[in-house]
Amino acid sequence: MMNSRGITGALFFAALASTANVMPVAAQEQKPAQAAQSGQTNLPAIVVTKVTERDLKDSVVASGTIRPVEEVFVQPLVDGLSIRSLKVDVGDKVSAGQVVADLNSDTLLLQKSQLQANLVKAEAGLAQFRAQVIEAQANADDAVRQRDRTQNLSRNGTASTAQVEQTAASAAAALARLNAAKQAVSVGEADIKVVQAQIDDIDLKLERTDVKAPVAGIISKKDAKVGAIAAGSGTPLFTMIRDGDIELVADVPESDIARLKAGMKAKVTVAGTGKAIDAKIRLVSPVVDQASRLGAVHIVVNDQQAAKAGMYANAEIIINETRGLALPQSAVTTDRKGSFARLVEGNVVKQVKLEIGIQDAGFVQILSGLKAGDQVVAKAGAFVRDGDQIKPVLSSNFASN
């Protein structure tokens, strides 16, 4: 029989042998899992982004100077009169027909008094001519009766030929004097009409000594001075902005001007302010400058308080607004063959061709080629090729989704 020490030793060696047999098996089971984990870790980590739906707008950005839509000059309608007083100043709003200046009318009033005296004299002369006509008419009638009577007596043999000739000559002379008197009346009536026309002209000039605004608007410039001689030509007394309407005259490249048309909405931002003002295209110039290759677009600004004529401003002209699928511009490659993105499916990169639309604020509209939720490589220039396996890392823009 074996003693207790022998039994204990035997058991120890048996356990040692059993452990030696089990350990290699466990190590062999762990090696494949470690290899798989190592392979996954070695894939390149590439940032990806998602195709999402967002609001997009197609727009053209231009800049220029704000100007009046229409400037109106206020000129005196009477020359040679001094300015007595000014009724308005720069910045005042005026209505059509409002008096803006008053001219000195003393000279015109003196001329009118002289003409009125001439009119009275002409009317007196006319009355005298008409009296002469009446007298000449009576004398002519008497001379004609004497002639006719003498001719009748001559046929009866009671009047001589000399008497007949004498009465005939007297009648002819009387008729001539009557005709001359009537012509004098006509001349007198014409003289009265001339003087009356001159008086009417003076009255019109007197009315025009009140210089009036031809249209409603805002006084933008004043060159008139009290005491100066007003003239219908040369520097105007005032310059007005008709109805206060102003517009941005923006220069647009020839590549974009063909896309613009009257009526399109715009947002105008005046230099130095962050306020966007509602505006609308009034007209698009039909001519492009041959040197600069720019064309003028006239954009009416609706807020005359925030914008003033002469200010520099920028305009964003909105051509189209829509909501659709979009990707960041960095995720799209465009060349002569078209536009492409690198779609990631099951960690595998696949290049897909796209049809793109509006480009707005760093995003590109996707018309076809991808659907909402698709993941693509965020940087089109990343060094990955079609068929490469990657470890996608979602862009920070979507990390919270």
C-alpha positions in Angstrom: 0.0 0.0 0.0 1.1 3.5 -0.8 1.4 6.0 2.1 -0.3 9.3 2.2 2.7 11.2 0.8 2.7 9.1 -2.3 -1.0 9.6 -2.9 -0.6 13.4 -2.6 2.3 13.6 -5.0 0.4 11.5 -7.6 -2.6 13.8 -7.5 -0.4 16.9 -7.9 1.3 15.6 -11.1 -2.1 14.6 -12.5 -3.5 18.0 -12.0 -0.4 19.6 -13.6 -0.8 17.4 -16.6 -4.4 18.3 -17.0 -3.7 22.0 -16.9 -1.0 21.6 -19.5 -3.6 20.1 -21.8 -6.3 22.8 -21.4 -4.2 26.0 -21.7 -3.3 25.6 -25.4 -6.9 25.1 -26.4 -8.1 28.4 -24.7 -5.2 30.3 -26.4 -6.2 28.9 -29.8 -9.8 30.1 -29.3 -8.8 33.7 -28.4 -6.4 34.3 -31.4 -9.1 34.6 -34.2 -11.1 37.1 -32.2 -8.1 39.2 -31.6 -7.2 39.1 -35.3 -10.7 40.2 -36.3 -10.6 43.1 -33.8 -7.2 44.1 -35.1 -8.4 44.1 -38.7 -11.4 46.4 -37.9 -9.2 48.8 -36.0 -6.7 49.1 -38.9 -9.4 50.5 -41.4 -8.9 54.2 -42.1 -11.4 56.5 -40.2 -13.1 58.8 -42.8 -15.5 61.6 -41.9 -18.9 61.1 -43.6 -22.0 63.3 -43.9 -25.6 62.6 -44.6 -28.0 63.6 -47.4 -30.6 65.9 -45.8 -33.5 68.0 -46.8 -33.2 71.7 -46.3 -34.4 75.1 -47.7 -32.4 76.3 -50.6 -32.4 79.5 -52.7 -30.8 80.3 -56.0 -29.5 83.9 -55.9 -27.2 86.4 -57.4 -25.1 88.8 -55.3 -24.3 92.3 -56.7 -23.3 95.7 -55.4 -23.6 99.3 -56.4 -24.8 102.8 -55.4 -28.3 103.9 -54.4 -29.7 106.6 -56.6 -33.0 108.3 -57.2 -35.3 106.4 -59.6 -36.2 109.8 -61.2 -34.7 113.2 -60.5 -36.9 116.3 -61.3 -35.5 119.8 -61.7 -37.5 122.8 -60.5 -36.9 125.8 -62.8 -38.6 129.2 -62.9 -41.0 129.7 -65.8 -40.2 133.5 -65.8 -36.8 134.8 -66.6 -35.1 137.9 -65.2 -37.0 138.2 -61.9 -35.2 138.1 -58.5 -36.1 135.5 -55.9 -38.1 137.1 -53.1 -38.4 134.1 -50.8 -37.8 130.3 -50.5 -40.6 128.2 -49.1 -38.8 124.8 -48.7 -35.5 123.3 -47.8 -33.5 120.1 -48.5 -35.3 117.0 -47.1 -38.8 118.5 -47.2 -41.6 116.5 -48.7 -43.7 118.5 -51.2 -46.8 117.8 -53.1 -47.4 118.4 -56.8 -48.3 122.1 -57.3 -46.9 123.3 -53.9 -45.2 126.7 -54.0 -41.5 126.2 -53.3 -40.2 129.8 -54.1 -41.6 133.3 -54.7 -40.3 135.7 -57.4 -40.4 139.5 -57.2 -43.4 140.7 -59.3 -43.0 144.5 -59.2 -41.7 144.8 -62.7 -44.5 142.7 -64.1 -47.1 144.8 -62.2 -45.7 148.0 -63.8 -45.8 146.5 -67.2 -49.4 145.5 -66.7 -50.4 149.0 -65.7 -48.8 150.4 -68.9 -50.6 147.8 -71.0 -53.9 148.6 -69.3 -53.5 152.2 -70.2 -52.7 151.3 -73.8 -55.8 149.1 -73.8 -58.0 152.1 -72.7 -56.4 154.3 -75.5 -57.0 151.6 -78.1 -60.6 151.2 -77.0 -61.2 155.0 -77.3 -59.6 155.0 -80.8 -61.9 152.1 -81.8 -65.0 154.0 -80.7 -63.8 157.0 -82.8 -63.3 154.8 -85.8 -66.8 153.3 -85.4 -68.3 156.8 -85.3 -66.4 157.7 -88.5 -68.0 154.6 -90.1 -71.4 155.8 -89.1 -70.8 159.2 -90.6 -69.2 157.7 -93.7 -72.1 155.4 -94.2 -74.6 158.3 -94.1 -72.5 160.3 -96.6 -72.2 157.3 -98.9 -75.9 156.6 -98.8 -76.7 160.3 -99.6 -74.1 160.3 -102.4 -75.6 157.1 -103.9 -79.1 158.6 -103.9 -77.9 161.7 -105.6 -76.2 159.7 -108.3 -79.2 157.5 -108.9 -81.6 160.5 -109.1 -79.3 162.3 -111.5 -79.1 159.2 -113.7 -82.9 159.0 -113.8 -83.2 162.7 -114.7 -80.6 162.3 -117.4 -82.7 159.6 -119.1 -85.6 162.1 -119.1 -83.4 164.8 -120.5 -83.6 167.1 -117.5 -80.0 166.5 -116.2 -76.9 167.0 -118.1 -74.1 164.6 -118.6 -71.8 166.7 -116.5 -74.2 166.4 -113.5 -74.4 162.7 -114.0 -70.7 162.3 -113.9 -70.3 164.7 -110.9 -72.8 162.7 -108.8 -71.3 159.4 -109.8 -67.8 160.6 -108.7 -69.2 161.9 -105.4 -70.8 158.6 -104.7 -67.7 156.7 -105.5 -65.6 158.9 -103.2 -68.2 158.5 -100.4 -68.1 154.7 -100.7 -64.3 154.8 -100.6 -64.3 156.8 -97.4 -66.8 154.3 -95.9 -64.6 151.4 -96.7 -61.5 153.2 -95.2 -63.5 153.8 -92.0 -64.5 150.2 -91.7 -60.8 149.2 -92.2 -59.8 151.6 -89.5 -62.3 149.9 -87.2 -60.7 146.5 -88.0 -57.3 147.9 -87.2 -58.5 149.3 -83.9 -60.1 146.0 -82.9 -56.8 144.2 -83.8 -54.9 146.7 -81.7 -57.1 145.9 -78.7 -56.6 142.2 -79.2 -52.8 142.7 -79.2 -52.9 144.7 -76.0 -55.2 142.3 -74.4 -52.9 139.4 -75.3 -50.0 141.3 -73.8 -52.0 141.8 -70.6 -52.9 138.1 -70.5 -49.2 137.2 -70.9 -48.3 139.5 -68.0 -51.1 137.8 -65.9 -49.6 134.4 -66.7 -46.1 135.6 -65.7 -47.5 137.0 -62.5 -49.1 133.6 -61.7 -45.8 132.0 -62.4 -43.9 134.1 -60.0 -45.1 131.4 -57.5 -42.6 128.7 -58.4 -44.4 125.4 -58.0 -43.2 121.8 -57.6 -44.1 119.9 -60.9 -44.5 116.6 -59.1 -44.7 115.2 -55.6 -41.4 114.2 -54.0 -38.5 115.1 -51.7 -36.2 118.1 -52.1 -32.8 116.6 -52.5 -30.8 119.7 -53.5 -31.2 123.5 -53.2 -29.3 125.9 -55.4 -31.7 128.9 -55.1 -30.7 132.0 -53.1 -32.8 134.9 -52.1 -32.0 137.9 -54.2 -30.6 135.9 -57.1 -32.0 136.5 -60.6 -34.0 133.4 -61.6 -33.4 131.9 -65.1 -35.2 129.2 -66.9 -32.0 127.7 -68.2 -28.8 126.8 -66.3 -28.7 125.6 -62.7 -32.2 124.6 -61.4 -33.5 126.2 -58.2 -34.2 122.8 -56.7 -33.6 119.1 -57.4 -36.3 116.7 -56.4 -36.6 112.9 -56.0 -39.9 112.0 -57.6 -42.2 110.4 -55.0 -39.1 109.8 -52.9 -38.4 106.6 -54.8 -34.8 105.3 -54.7 -33.1 102.3 -56.3 -29.9 100.4 -56.1 -28.1 100.4 -59.4 -26.0 97.2 -59.1 -23.4 95.9 -61.5 -23.9 92.2 -62.4 -21.5 90.0 -64.4 -22.7 89.1 -67.9 -22.8 85.4 -66.9 -25.6 86.1 -64.4 -27.5 89.1 -65.9 -29.3 86.8 -68.4 -30.9 85.0 -65.5 -32.5 88.2 -64.1 -35.7 89.9 -65.0 -38.0 92.7 -63.8 -40.1 91.8 -60.8 -37.7 89.4 -59.0 -37.4 89.9 -55.3 -34.1 91.0 -53.6 -32.6 91.8 -50.2 -30.6 95.0 -50.1 -28.0 95.6 -47.3 -26.6 99.1 -47.0 -22.9 99.4 -46.1 -22.4 99.8 -42.4 -25.7 98.2 -41.4 -26.8 94.7 -41.0 -30.4 95.3 -41.9 -31.8 93.6 -45.0 -34.3 95.8 -46.9 -37.0 94.3 -49.1 -36.5 95.3 -52.7 -37.5 94.4 -56.2 -35.9 94.6 -59.7 -37.4 97.5 -61.7 -35.5 96.9 -64.9 -32.5 95.0 -66.3 -30.2 97.0 -68.6 -30.3 95.6 -72.2 -26.6 96.6 -72.6 -23.4 95.1 -71.1 -20.3 97.2 -70.8 -17.7 95.9 -73.3 -14.8 96.8 -71.1 -16.0 95.6 -67.7 -18.4 92.9 -68.9 -20.9 94.1 -66.3 -24.5 95.1 -66.8 -26.7 97.4 -64.6 -29.7 96.1 -62.7 -32.0 98.7 -61.2 -33.5 97.5 -57.8 -36.2 99.6 -56.2 -35.6 99.9 -52.4 -38.8 100.1 -50.3 -37.3 101.7 -47.2 -36.3 105.4 -47.7 -35.4 105.8 -44.1 -32.8 103.0 -43.9 -31.3 103.8 -47.3 -30.4 107.2 -48.8 -29.3 108.2 -52.3 -25.5 108.0 -52.7 -25.0 105.1 -50.2 -23.1 102.0 -51.2 -25.1 98.7 -50.9 -25.1 95.0 -51.7 -28.1 93.1 -53.0 -29.0 89.4 -53.0 -31.3 88.8 -55.9 -33.5 85.8 -55.3 -34.0 83.8 -58.5 -35.7 80.7 -57.0 -36.5 79.2 -53.6 -37.2 75.5 -52.9 -36.8 72.7 -50.4 -34.9 69.6 -51.4 -32.1 67.2 -50.7 -28.7 68.7 -50.2 -25.1 67.9 -49.5 -22.2 70.1 -48.4 -20.3 71.4 -51.4 -17.1 69.8 -50.0 -18.7 66.4 -50.5 -19.3 66.9 -54.3 -16.7 66.7 -57.0 -17.5 68.4 -60.3 -15.4 68.0 -63.5 -16.0 67.9 -67.3 -17.7 64.5 -66.9 -20.2 65.7 -64.4 -20.7 65.8 -60.6 -19.9 62.9 -58.3 -20.0 61.9 -54.6 -18.5 58.8 -52.7 -21.4 56.9 -51.2 -20.6 54.7 -48.2 -22.6 51.4 -48.0 -21.6 48.7 -45.5 -18.3 50.6 -44.9 -17.5 50.3 -48.6 -16.9 53.4 -50.8 -18.9 53.6 -54.0 -18.6 56.5 -56.5 -22.0 57.7 -57.7 -22.9 60.2 -60.4 -25.2 63.1 -59.4 -27.5 65.6 -60.9 -27.1 68.8 -59.0 -29.2 72.0 -58.8 -29.1 75.1 -56.6 -25.9 75.9 -54.8 -26.6 77.9 -51.6 -24.6 78.8 -48.5 -22.1 76.0 -48.9 -24.7 73.3 -49.9 -25.6 71.7 -53.2 -29.0 70.6 -54.2 -29.1 66.9 -55.1 -31.7 66.2 -57.9 -30.8 62.6 -58.5 -28.2 60.0 -57.6 -28.8 59.9 -53.8 -31.7 59.6 -51.4 -32.3 61.1 -48.0 -30.2 59.6 -45.2 -27.4 58.3 -47.5 -23.9 58.7 -46.1 -21.2 60.0 -48.3 -17.5 60.9 -47.8 -17.6 64.5 -46.4 -14.4 65.6 -48.2 -14.5 64.9 -51.9 -10.7 65.2 -52.0 -10.2 62.5 -49.3 -7.7 59.8 -50.5 -10.3 57.0 -51.0 -11.2 55.1 -54.1 -14.2 53.2 -55.4 -14.4 49.9 -53.5 -12.2 51.0 -50.5 -13.2 49.8 -47.1 -13.3 52.6 -44.4 -14.4 53.2 -40.9 -17.1 56.0 -41.3 -17.1 58.7 -38.7 -20.3 60.8 -38.8 -19.6 64.6 -39.2 -20.1 66.7 -36.1 -23.1 68.3 -37.9 -25.0 65.1 -37.4 -23.3 63.6 -34.3 -26.4 64.4 -32.2 -28.8 62.8 -34.7 
